[in-house]
Amino acid sequence: MPAISSSPGATGEVSTIRGRIHIKQLIEREARQVLEQSYMDRRLGELVSLVESILLDVEQGEVLRTGTYERDLLAVARPRLDWKVNK
């Protein structure tokens, strides 16, 4: 006899959580690749992307880090306050 879930829709919720985890892993992997394929300009003290990433909204030649600025590559994975949540 199959186990009965105490929560209706639990299977769908687990699937949604797994999907979110997978998306987060893809974003983290993409961020790591962008950083690995960047150029450190020692004269200007800038880390510059040598590749474009549509997923992270990074353009080739974009400054990712300076002495006073750091581009948050994982910002696309965090919900923004102006996003509407459907409950």
BELRAKA-V760350 format. One record per run of one state. SS is the DSSP state (helix for helix, strand for strand, loop for the rest). FROM is the first residue (numbers start at 0). TO is the last residue. If there is no record, write none. Layout:
<<SS FROM TO> <SS FROM TO>>
This chain:
<<loop 0 8> <helix 9 35> <loop 36 36> <strand 37 40> <loop 41 44> <strand 45 48> <loop 49 51> <strand 52 52> <loop 53 56> <strand 57 57> <loop 58 61> <strand 62 64> <loop 65 68> <strand 69 69> <loop 70 71> <helix 72 76> <loop 77 86>>
